[in-house]
């Protein structure tokens, strides 16, 4: 797992995360933003208060990019979590309104015009429309990644061949060509295998 500070929005809606008093994080539709070091730390698992902070992402379909995993899989997971949250919120609100209508001897059928008007006034029809749009988008991602996204093959990391020793397990990429050369000089056995590997690649 290689979590980055890139916060992605795979939905078609502009999002705004209430981060702190007077501070909001705006994430454009189908776009991303780079979080500060402090912001990223607050959203990482295991930190005090991180569960509440991550819930703010879940409720809007946002996610911090894991560089070791396919974007499509992460997008699908984020949208599905958002759909689940929004459906629960909608169903709970409808059930509560039905109880109130029954107690007041008013129409309690969600298909009744008077009931629908109440749902519209409460913003719940908009919520339902958004949920349906997200579900359609999730279906398209599911079509791309298959029915078992948890088994989807992570993207292979890309290495600079001029700075990488491929015979170590895992391959070791150095900060510069000089750093690689020094490493090889200090490890003659690895150097011999590295040169043999490199010569075979040239052939």
MDAnalysis code that builds the backbone (N, CA, C; Angstrom):
import MDAnalysis as mda
import numpy as np

u = mda.Universe.empty(609, n_residues=203, atom_resindex=np.repeat(np.arange(203), 3), trajectory=True)
u.add_TopologyAttr("name", ["N", "CA", "C"] * 203)
u.add_TopologyAttr("resid", np.arange(1, 204))
u.add_TopologyAttr("resname", ["UNK", "UNK", "UNK", "UNK", "UNK", "UNK", "UNK", "UNK", "UNK", "UNK", "UNK", "UNK", "UNK", "UNK", "UNK", "UNK", "UNK", "UNK", "UNK", "UNK", "UNK", "UNK", "UNK", "UNK", "UNK", "UNK", "UNK", "UNK", "UNK", "UNK", "UNK", "UNK", "UNK", "UNK", "UNK", "UNK", "UNK", "UNK", "UNK", "UNK", "UNK", "UNK", "UNK", "UNK", "UNK", "UNK", "UNK", "UNK", "UNK", "UNK", "UNK", "UNK", "UNK", "UNK", "UNK", "UNK", "UNK", "UNK", "UNK", "UNK", "UNK", "UNK", "UNK", "UNK", "UNK", "UNK", "UNK", "UNK", "UNK", "UNK", "UNK", "UNK", "UNK", "UNK", "UNK", "UNK", "UNK", "UNK", "UNK", "UNK", "UNK", "UNK", "UNK", "UNK", "UNK", "UNK", "UNK", "UNK", "UNK", "UNK", "UNK", "UNK", "UNK", "UNK", "UNK", "UNK", "UNK", "UNK", "UNK", "UNK", "UNK", "UNK", "UNK", "UNK", "UNK", "UNK", "UNK", "UNK", "UNK", "UNK", "UNK", "UNK", "UNK", "UNK", "UNK", "UNK", "UNK", "UNK", "UNK", "UNK", "UNK", "UNK", "UNK", "UNK", "UNK", "UNK", "UNK", "UNK", "UNK", "UNK", "UNK", "UNK", "UNK", "UNK", "UNK", "UNK", "UNK", "UNK", "UNK", "UNK", "UNK", "UNK", "UNK", "UNK", "UNK", "UNK", "UNK", "UNK", "UNK", "UNK", "UNK", "UNK", "UNK", "UNK", "UNK", "UNK", "UNK", "UNK", "UNK", "UNK", "UNK", "UNK", "UNK", "UNK", "UNK", "UNK", "UNK", "UNK", "UNK", "UNK", "UNK", "UNK", "UNK", "UNK", "UNK", "UNK", "UNK", "UNK", "UNK", "UNK", "UNK", "UNK", "UNK", "UNK", "UNK", "UNK", "UNK", "UNK", "UNK", "UNK", "UNK", "UNK", "UNK", "UNK", "UNK", "UNK", "UNK", "UNK", "UNK", "UNK", "UNK", "UNK", "UNK"])
u.atoms.positions = np.array([
    [0.842, -1.195, 0.000],
    [0.000, 0.000, 0.000],
    [0.875, 1.242, 0.000],
    [0.588, 2.152, -0.930],
    [1.367, 3.382, -1.048],
    [0.411, 4.567, -1.202],
    [-0.120, 5.023, -0.060],
    [-1.099, 6.109, -0.080],
    [-0.417, 7.437, -0.401],
    [-0.975, 8.154, -1.350],
    [-0.426, 9.454, -1.739],
    [-1.259, 10.574, -1.113],
    [-0.868, 11.805, -1.396],
    [-1.632, 12.948, -0.874],
    [-2.612, 13.471, -1.930],
    [-2.876, 12.642, -2.940],
    [-3.801, 13.024, -4.013],
    [-5.210, 12.571, -3.668],
    [-6.096, 13.543, -3.465],
    [-7.493, 13.251, -3.125],
    [-8.314, 13.313, -4.411],
    [-8.916, 12.173, -4.789],
    [-9.629, 12.069, -6.064],
    [-11.140, 12.062, -5.883],
    [-11.802, 12.631, -6.889],
    [-13.255, 12.661, -6.937],
    [-13.714, 11.966, -8.227],
    [-14.100, 10.685, -8.160],
    [-14.509, 9.950, -9.357],
    [-15.974, 10.172, -9.726],
    [-16.655, 11.086, -9.050],
    [-18.073, 11.327, -9.309],
    [-18.238, 12.483, -10.292],
    [-19.473, 12.717, -10.730],
    [-19.777, 13.820, -11.656],
    [-20.182, 15.085, -10.925],
    [-20.023, 15.087, -9.599],
    [-20.459, 16.226, -8.783],
    [-19.258, 16.912, -8.134],
    [-19.271, 18.240, -8.120],
    [-18.245, 18.976, -7.381],
    [-18.433, 18.697, -5.901],
    [-17.335, 18.497, -5.202],
    [-17.415, 18.156, -3.784],
    [-16.697, 19.193, -2.934],
    [-17.172, 19.325, -1.699],
    [-16.549, 20.244, -0.746],
    [-16.475, 19.543, 0.604],
    [-15.266, 19.355, 1.099],
    [-15.052, 18.680, 2.373],
    [-14.807, 19.718, 3.459],
    [-15.633, 19.685, 4.482],
    [-15.464, 20.590, 5.623],
    [-14.301, 20.067, 6.453],
    [-13.121, 20.651, 6.241],
    [-11.907, 20.143, 6.894],
    [-11.724, 20.693, 8.303],
    [-11.843, 21.990, 8.436],
    [-11.650, 22.629, 9.740],
    [-12.488, 23.891, 9.755],
    [-12.569, 24.533, 10.911],
    [-13.364, 25.752, 10.998],
    [-12.874, 26.787, 9.986],
    [-13.754, 27.125, 9.049],
    [-13.404, 28.109, 8.036],
    [-12.534, 27.586, 6.912],
    [-12.227, 26.289, 6.943],
    [-11.364, 25.700, 5.909],
    [-12.090, 24.550, 5.231],
    [-12.262, 24.656, 3.916],
    [-12.907, 23.598, 3.134],
    [-11.964, 23.151, 2.026],
    [-12.067, 21.872, 1.676],
    [-11.273, 21.316, 0.580],
    [-12.215, 21.112, -0.604],
    [-11.972, 21.824, -1.698],
    [-12.822, 21.733, -2.880],
    [-12.200, 20.734, -3.862],
    [-12.990, 19.741, -4.246],
    [-12.516, 18.731, -5.196],
    [-13.461, 18.733, -6.400],
    [-12.999, 19.174, -7.550],
    [-13.884, 19.269, -8.717],
    [-14.363, 17.899, -9.210],
    [-15.483, 17.895, -9.887],
    [-16.019, 16.659, -10.459],
    [-14.975, 16.003, -11.353],
    [-14.799, 14.694, -11.183],
    [-13.857, 13.913, -11.982],
    [-12.447, 14.504, -11.937],
    [-12.132, 15.157, -10.818],
    [-10.821, 15.784, -10.686],
    [-10.128, 15.355, -9.401],
    [-9.132, 16.123, -9.013],
    [-8.371, 15.799, -7.803],
    [-7.700, 17.049, -7.264],
    [-7.258, 16.959, -6.005],
    [-6.480, 18.027, -5.381],
    [-5.351, 17.381, -4.591],
    [-4.297, 18.157, -4.377],
    [-3.170, 17.682, -3.576],
    [-3.353, 18.193, -2.150],
    [-3.394, 17.270, -1.191],
    [-3.551, 17.658, 0.204],
    [-2.214, 18.102, 0.787],
    [-2.278, 18.932, 1.808],
    [-1.066, 19.292, 2.525],
    [-0.651, 18.097, 3.376],
    [0.554, 18.144, 3.894],
    [1.042, 17.053, 4.734],
    [0.132, 16.861, 5.947],
    [-0.296, 17.962, 6.556],
    [-1.161, 17.885, 7.734],
    [-2.522, 17.305, 7.384],
    [-3.086, 17.761, 6.267],
    [-4.392, 17.256, 5.849],
    [-4.332, 15.758, 5.573],
    [-3.299, 15.337, 4.874],
    [-3.160, 13.916, 4.557],
    [-3.043, 13.082, 5.832],
    [-2.264, 13.570, 6.786],
    [-2.088, 12.846, 8.044],
    [-3.412, 12.685, 8.780],
    [-4.245, 13.709, 8.730],
    [-5.532, 13.658, 9.432],
    [-6.479, 12.633, 8.818],
    [-6.312, 12.350, 7.512],
    [-7.203, 11.410, 6.843],
    [-6.674, 9.974, 6.847],
    [-5.453, 9.761, 7.326],
    [-4.883, 8.416, 7.317],
    [-5.447, 7.571, 8.448],
    [-5.597, 6.273, 8.158],
    [-6.147, 5.362, 9.148],
    [-5.227, 5.252, 10.361],
    [-5.834, 5.027, 11.508],
    [-5.056, 4.774, 12.711],
    [-4.775, 5.997, 13.559],
    [-4.960, 7.183, 13.025],
    [-4.720, 8.400, 13.789],
    [-5.979, 8.789, 14.559],
    [-5.824, 9.429, 15.733],
    [-7.008, 9.874, 16.485],
    [-7.885, 10.796, 15.652],
    [-9.154, 10.471, 15.576],
    [-10.081, 11.299, 14.806],
    [-10.118, 10.992, 13.329],
    [-9.264, 10.052, 12.880],
    [-9.205, 9.772, 11.441],
    [-10.479, 9.101, 10.939],
    [-11.138, 8.337, 11.796],
    [-12.363, 7.651, 11.370],
    [-13.441, 8.664, 10.973],
    [-13.578, 9.696, 11.786],
    [-14.552, 10.745, 11.486],
    [-14.144, 11.515, 10.239],
    [-12.840, 11.771, 10.108],
    [-12.341, 12.514, 8.946],
    [-12.549, 11.716, 7.666],
    [-12.283, 10.410, 7.713],
    [-12.442, 9.577, 6.518],
    [-13.913, 9.414, 6.145],
    [-14.797, 9.514, 7.142],
    [-16.224, 9.422, 6.856],
    [-16.647, 10.577, 5.945],
    [-15.993, 11.726, 6.117],
    [-16.298, 12.881, 5.271],
    [-15.980, 12.576, 3.809],
    [-14.973, 11.741, 3.592],
    [-14.625, 11.347, 2.231],
    [-15.616, 10.318, 1.711],
    [-15.914, 9.329, 2.550],
    [-16.826, 8.248, 2.157],
    [-18.187, 8.777, 1.739],
    [-18.704, 9.738, 2.485],
    [-20.053, 10.247, 2.206],
    [-20.127, 11.010, 0.885],
    [-18.964, 11.335, 0.310],
    [-18.968, 12.094, -0.942],
    [-18.308, 11.336, -2.097],
    [-17.903, 10.098, -1.830],
    [-17.314, 9.290, -2.894],
    [-15.878, 9.645, -3.214],
    [-15.156, 10.230, -2.266],
    [-13.766, 10.633, -2.482],
    [-12.814, 9.576, -1.934],
    [-11.586, 9.581, -2.442],
    [-10.592, 8.644, -1.909],
    [-9.177, 9.173, -2.113],
    [-8.288, 8.784, -1.193],
    [-6.865, 9.083, -1.326],
    [-6.246, 8.004, -2.204],
    [-5.532, 8.405, -3.225],
    [-4.995, 7.455, -4.194],
    [-3.928, 6.560, -3.573],
    [-4.081, 5.254, -3.796],
    [-3.065, 4.267, -3.447],
    [-2.321, 3.965, -4.746],
    [-1.055, 4.346, -4.816],
    [-0.294, 4.195, -6.059],
    [-0.056, 2.745, -6.448],
    [-0.280, 1.815, -5.523],
    [-0.059, 0.405, -5.822],
    [-1.308, -0.289, -6.371],
    [-2.404, 0.458, -6.513],
    [-3.645, -0.156, -6.973],
    [-4.211, 0.594, -8.180],
    [-4.974, -0.122, -8.995],
    [-5.589, 0.492, -10.168],
    [-6.582, 1.584, -9.759],
    [-6.563, 2.678, -10.503],
    [-7.489, 3.776, -10.227],
    [-8.939, 3.307, -10.313],
    [-9.275, 2.538, -11.349],
    [-10.663, 2.116, -11.554],
    [-11.213, 1.337, -10.370],
    [-10.383, 0.493, -9.777],
    [-10.818, -0.293, -8.616],
    [-11.105, 0.620, -7.428],
    [-10.214, 1.579, -7.207],
    [-10.401, 2.510, -6.088],
    [-11.620, 3.396, -6.306],
    [-11.826, 3.805, -7.547],
    [-12.992, 4.630, -7.864],
    [-14.277, 3.856, -7.612],
    [-14.290, 2.591, -8.032],
    [-15.471, 1.751, -7.829],
    [-15.771, 1.590, -6.343],
    [-14.749, 1.323, -5.554],
    [-14.935, 1.149, -4.118],
    [-15.476, 2.425, -3.479],
    [-14.906, 3.566, -3.863],
    [-15.320, 4.843, -3.282],
    [-16.767, 5.169, -3.633],
    [-17.138, 4.941, -4.888],
    [-18.514, 5.234, -5.314],
    [-19.494, 4.289, -4.632],
    [-19.139, 3.012, -4.529],
    [-20.036, 2.050, -3.870],
    [-20.271, 2.412, -2.401],
    [-19.218, 2.835, -1.714],
    [-19.366, 3.240, -0.314],
    [-20.277, 4.460, -0.202],
    [-20.115, 5.391, -1.149],
    [-20.937, 6.593, -1.153],
    [-22.400, 6.237, -1.405],
    [-22.648, 5.351, -2.376],
    [-24.014, 4.923, -2.688],
    [-24.653, 4.267, -1.468],
    [-23.899, 3.416, -0.802],
    [-24.420, 2.731, 0.382],
    [-24.814, 3.730, 1.462],
    [-23.962, 4.733, 1.677],
    [-24.246, 5.763, 2.686],
    [-25.482, 6.568, 2.305],
    [-25.556, 7.021, 1.047],
    [-26.677, 7.859, 0.603],
    [-27.996, 7.096, 0.610],
    [-27.954, 5.824, 0.222],
    [-29.169, 5.006, 0.254],
    [-29.693, 4.873, 1.687],
    [-28.761, 4.632, 2.611],
    [-29.153, 4.507, 4.013],
    [-29.756, 5.793, 4.543],
    [-29.147, 6.903, 4.169],
    [-29.644, 8.211, 4.602],
    [-31.037, 8.476, 4.035],
    [-31.221, 8.146, 2.750],
    [-32.520, 8.373, 2.090],
    [-33.596, 7.478, 2.705],
    [-33.314, 6.199, 2.848],
    [-34.302, 5.255, 3.376],
    [-34.701, 5.597, 4.811],
    [-33.725, 6.028, 5.584],
    [-34.005, 6.401, 6.974],
    [-34.921, 7.625, 7.030],
    [-34.655, 8.601, 6.170],
    [-35.461, 9.821, 6.153],
    [-36.881, 9.528, 5.675],
    [-37.024, 8.667, 4.657],
    [-38.349, 8.318, 4.144],
    [-39.150, 7.582, 5.214],
    [-38.496, 6.646, 5.897],
    [-39.185, 5.882, 6.939],
    [-39.652, 6.789, 8.074],
    [-38.811, 7.755, 8.432],
    [-39.172, 8.690, 9.505],
    [-40.354, 9.563, 9.079],
    [-40.341, 10.000, 7.819],
    [-41.434, 10.823, 7.314],
    [-42.733, 10.012, 7.225],
    [-42.620, 8.763, 6.839],
    [-43.808, 7.900, 6.779],
    [-44.432, 7.750, 8.163],
    [-43.598, 7.550, 9.159],
    [-44.103, 7.415, 10.534],
    [-44.842, 8.683, 10.953],
    [-44.297, 9.840, 10.604],
    [-44.932, 11.104, 10.946],
    [-46.276, 11.261, 10.231],
    [-46.333, 10.855, 8.972],
    [-47.574, 10.953, 8.199],
    [-48.641, 9.997, 8.727],
    [-48.214, 8.796, 9.096],
    [-49.165, 7.820, 9.637],
    [-49.760, 8.347, 10.938],
    [-48.890, 8.912, 11.782],
    [-49.350, 9.446, 13.066],
    [-50.318, 10.616, 12.862],
    [-50.128, 11.369, 11.766],
    [-50.984, 12.526, 11.499],
    [-52.134, 12.176, 10.555],
    [-52.264, 10.886, 10.245],
    [-53.320, 10.412, 9.339],
    [-53.227, 11.077, 7.959],
    [-51.967, 11.164, 7.448],
    [-51.698, 11.739, 6.130],
    [-51.189, 10.639, 5.196],
    [-51.255, 10.856, 3.882],
    [-50.752, 9.853, 2.936],
    [-49.290, 9.508, 3.227],
    [-48.993, 8.219, 3.317],
    [-47.632, 7.794, 3.657],
    [-46.961, 7.004, 2.536],
    [-47.626, 6.936, 1.390],
    [-47.050, 6.233, 0.239],
    [-46.028, 7.148, -0.439],
    [-44.768, 6.704, -0.586],
    [-43.742, 7.555, -1.212],
    [-44.084, 7.983, -2.633],
    [-45.008, 7.261, -3.287],
    [-45.400, 7.610, -4.651],
    [-46.526, 8.635, -4.687],
    [-47.129, 8.918, -3.545],
    [-48.204, 9.912, -3.472],
    [-47.635, 11.301, -3.753],
    [-48.366, 12.121, -4.494],
    [-47.871, 13.446, -4.887],
    [-47.546, 14.332, -3.685],
    [-48.419, 14.303, -2.683],
    [-48.184, 15.132, -1.492],
    [-46.914, 14.679, -0.769],
    [-46.724, 13.377, -0.719],
    [-45.532, 12.829, -0.059],
    [-44.284, 13.203, -0.865],
    [-44.393, 13.097, -2.189],
    [-43.258, 13.450, -3.042],
    [-42.880, 14.921, -2.897],
    [-43.887, 15.769, -2.785],
    [-43.613, 17.194, -2.599],
    [-42.856, 17.444, -1.306],
    [-43.217, 16.683, -0.283],
    [-42.522, 16.825, 1.002],
    [-41.063, 16.362, 0.853],
    [-40.880, 15.249, 0.141],
    [-39.522, 14.751, -0.102],
    [-38.693, 15.766, -0.884],
    [-39.351, 16.408, -1.853],
    [-38.657, 17.416, -2.659],
    [-38.257, 18.612, -1.800],
    [-39.158, 19.034, -0.947],
    [-38.879, 20.164, -0.054],
    [-37.704, 19.852, 0.871],
    [-37.621, 18.605, 1.293],
    [-36.546, 18.191, 2.209],
    [-35.226, 17.914, 1.483],
    [-35.250, 17.998, 0.149],
    [-34.031, 17.739, -0.620],
    [-33.752, 16.271, -0.851],
    [-34.718, 15.415, -0.513],
    [-34.483, 13.976, -0.617],
    [-34.618, 13.453, -2.042],
    [-35.441, 14.103, -2.860],
    [-35.527, 13.674, -4.252],
    [-34.217, 13.964, -4.983],
    [-33.605, 15.093, -4.659],
    [-32.285, 15.401, -5.236],
    [-31.262, 14.373, -4.803],
    [-31.351, 13.970, -3.531],
    [-30.448, 12.955, -2.998],
    [-30.646, 11.623, -3.724],
    [-31.892, 11.291, -3.989],
    [-32.192, 10.043, -4.695],
    [-31.659, 10.085, -6.123],
    [-31.805, 11.230, -6.784],
    [-31.312, 11.392, -8.153],
    [-29.795, 11.248, -8.196],
    [-29.118, 11.845, -7.228],
    [-27.659, 11.754, -7.155],
    [-27.227, 10.313, -6.933],
    [-27.931, 9.612, -6.048],
    [-27.598, 8.213, -5.758],
    [-27.744, 7.346, -7.004],
    [-28.805, 7.565, -7.754],
    [-29.026, 6.784, -8.976],
    [-27.934, 7.058, -10.005],
    [-27.499, 8.307, -10.110],
    [-26.433, 8.660, -11.049],
    [-25.123, 7.991, -10.640],
    [-24.860, 7.958, -9.345],
    [-23.650, 7.309, -8.850],
    [-23.700, 5.803, -9.084],
    [-24.880, 5.215, -8.911],
    [-25.016, 3.774, -9.119],
    [-24.733, 3.408, -10.574],
    [-25.197, 4.235, -11.506],
    [-24.927, 3.986, -12.923],
    [-23.428, 4.069, -13.212],
    [-22.785, 5.041, -12.578],
    [-21.342, 5.186, -12.780],
    [-20.592, 3.993, -12.186],
    [-21.056, 3.509, -11.043],
    [-20.443, 2.330, -10.420],
    [-20.577, 1.121, -11.337],
    [-21.722, 0.987, -11.997],
    [-21.937, -0.137, -12.917],
    [-20.924, -0.109, -14.059],
    [-20.596, 1.088, -14.540],
    [-19.631, 1.201, -15.637],
    [-18.221, 0.843, -15.167],
    [-17.882, 1.254, -13.953],
    [-16.574, 0.875, -13.414],
    [-16.525, -0.638, -13.170],
    [-17.628, -1.194, -12.696],
    [-17.689, -2.633, -12.438],
    [-17.493, -3.413, -13.728],
    [-18.056, -2.903, -14.807],
    [-17.901, -3.552, -16.102],
    [-16.434, -3.568, -16.524],
    [-15.709, -2.523, -16.126],
    [-14.295, -2.409, -16.505],
    [-13.392, -3.311, -15.670],
    [-13.669, -3.413, -14.368],
    [-12.756, -4.154, -13.486],
    [-13.216, -5.575, -13.187],
    [-14.441, -5.916, -13.526],
    [-14.921, -7.260, -13.253],
    [-15.645, -7.345, -11.925],
    [-16.253, -8.510, -11.655],
    [-17.091, -8.675, -10.461],
    [-16.326, -8.825, -9.156],
    [-14.991, -8.954, -9.204],
    [-14.205, -9.144, -7.991],
    [-13.071, -8.128, -7.945],
    [-13.407, -6.867, -7.705],
    [-12.372, -5.825, -7.726],
    [-11.277, -6.025, -6.700],
    [-11.582, -6.763, -5.610],
    [-10.556, -6.989, -4.595],
    [-9.449, -7.899, -5.105],
    [-9.705, -8.611, -6.202],
    [-8.698, -9.481, -6.780],
    [-8.072, -8.888, -8.026],
    [-8.412, -7.652, -8.299],
    [-7.882, -6.996, -9.491],
    [-6.383, -6.796, -9.351],
    [-5.653, -7.101, -10.398],
    [-4.200, -7.024, -10.335],
    [-3.731, -5.587, -10.201],
    [-2.948, -5.292, -9.164],
    [-2.445, -3.925, -9.009],
    [-1.539, -3.556, -10.176],
    [-1.469, -2.278, -10.450],
    [-0.589, -1.846, -11.524],
    [0.861, -2.065, -11.111],
    [1.682, -2.507, -12.044],
    [3.088, -2.744, -11.753],
    [3.815, -1.413, -11.659],
    [4.661, -1.259, -10.623],
    [5.416, -0.010, -10.520],
    [6.379, 0.122, -11.696],
    [6.601, 1.335, -12.151],
    [7.498, 1.581, -13.274],
    [8.848, 2.039, -12.728],
    [9.936, 1.419, -13.228],
    [11.271, 1.741, -12.767],
    [12.083, 2.370, -13.891],
    [12.986, 3.256, -13.503],
    [13.937, 3.811, -14.454],
    [15.058, 2.782, -14.614],
    [15.206, 2.163, -15.780],
    [16.199, 1.092, -15.954],
    [17.634, 1.549, -15.708],
    [17.910, 2.838, -15.876],
    [19.275, 3.329, -15.683],
    [19.603, 3.551, -14.205],
    [18.591, 3.509, -13.352],
    [18.831, 3.714, -11.911],
    [18.381, 2.522, -11.070],
    [18.055, 1.396, -11.739],
    [17.439, 0.284, -11.029],
    [18.260, -0.999, -11.134],
    [18.359, -1.686, -10.004],
    [18.964, -3.019, -9.970],
    [17.813, -4.015, -9.941],
    [17.608, -4.721, -11.066],
    [16.442, -5.580, -11.199],
    [16.641, -6.980, -10.598],
    [17.849, -7.319, -10.214],
    [18.055, -8.681, -9.708],
    [17.818, -8.791, -8.198],
    [17.648, -7.658, -7.531],
    [17.265, -7.721, -6.117],
    [15.773, -8.019, -6.031],
    [15.336, -8.493, -4.899],
    [13.923, -8.836, -4.721],
    [13.380, -8.076, -3.516],
    [12.561, -7.017, -3.740],
    [12.094, -6.527, -5.045],
    [13.156, -5.676, -5.736],
    [12.953, -5.323, -7.016],
    [13.906, -4.453, -7.699],
    [14.115, -3.170, -6.889],
    [15.346, -2.700, -6.904],
    [15.687, -1.524, -6.091],
    [16.058, -0.361, -7.003],
    [15.248, 0.712, -6.945],
    [15.518, 1.900, -7.749],
    [16.248, 2.918, -6.883],
    [17.373, 3.441, -7.403],
    [18.186, 4.390, -6.655],
    [17.876, 5.822, -7.073],
    [18.291, 6.743, -6.240],
    [17.994, 8.155, -6.495],
    [18.749, 8.695, -7.704],
    [19.887, 8.074, -8.027],
    [20.672, 8.532, -9.178],
    [21.477, 7.365, -9.739],
    [22.055, 7.564, -10.926],
    [22.905, 6.530, -11.538],
    [24.146, 6.301, -10.676],
    [24.648, 7.387, -10.097],
    [25.834, 7.280, -9.251],
    [25.558, 6.423, -8.022],
    [24.392, 6.613, -7.418],
    [24.028, 5.828, -6.241],
    [23.951, 4.339, -6.589],
    [23.419, 4.037, -7.761],
    [23.360, 2.638, -8.203],
    [24.767, 2.092, -8.410],
    [25.639, 2.881, -9.066],
    [27.007, 2.430, -9.337],
    [27.761, 2.149, -8.038],
    [27.578, 3.020, -7.046],
    [28.248, 2.821, -5.761],
    [27.745, 1.547, -5.088],
    [26.443, 1.342, -5.130],
    [25.857, 0.133, -4.545],
    [26.446, -1.118, -5.187],
    [26.566, -1.109, -6.510],
    [27.095, -2.273, -7.214],
    [28.564, -2.499, -6.891],
    [29.322, -1.400, -6.788],
    [30.749, -1.526, -6.451],
    [30.933, -2.122, -5.063],
    [30.023, -1.802, -4.165],
    [30.122, -2.311, -2.785],
    [29.563, -3.727, -2.648],
    [28.907, -4.219, -3.692],
    [28.330, -5.564, -3.664],
    [28.705, -6.305, -4.953],
    [29.936, -6.818, -5.003],
    [30.460, -7.429, -6.236],
    [29.599, -8.570, -6.791],
    [29.045, -9.406, -5.919],
    [28.236, -10.528, -6.398],
    [26.976, -10.023, -7.107],
    [26.356, -9.023, -6.503],
    [25.167, -8.432, -7.127],
    [25.553, -7.729, -8.416],
    [26.715, -7.071, -8.421],
    [27.172, -6.359, -9.610],
    [27.336, -7.316, -10.782],
    [27.942, -8.484, -10.521],
    [28.157, -9.461, -11.588],
    [26.827, -9.922, -12.184],
    [25.846, -10.184, -11.320],
    [24.538, -10.628, -11.796],
    [23.814, -9.506, -12.532],
    [23.991, -8.281, -12.006],
    [23.345, -7.117, -12.630],
    [23.890, -6.902, -14.034],
    [25.209, -6.999, -14.193],
    [25.813, -6.786, -15.507],
    [25.410, -7.879, -16.481],
    [25.296, -9.098, -15.976],
    [24.865, -10.215, -16.824],
    [23.424, -10.000, -17.281],
    [22.579, -9.539, -16.340],
    [21.169, -9.268, -16.646],
    [21.067, -8.144, -17.674],
    [21.834, -7.093, -17.485],
    [21.801, -5.941, -18.395],
    [22.268, -6.315, -19.795],
    [23.308, -7.172, -19.849],
    [23.825, -7.601, -21.157],
    [22.781, -8.439, -21.892],
    [22.062, -9.261, -21.158],
    [21.030, -10.090, -21.775],
    [19.893, -9.223, -22.321],
    [19.571, -8.139, -21.620],
    [18.500, -7.237, -22.071],
    [18.898, -6.535, -23.361],
    [20.202, -6.188, -23.484],
    [20.685, -5.507, -24.679],
    [20.604, -6.435, -25.883],
    [20.938, -7.723, -25.661],
    [20.863, -8.697, -26.736],
    [19.427, -8.854, -27.220],
])
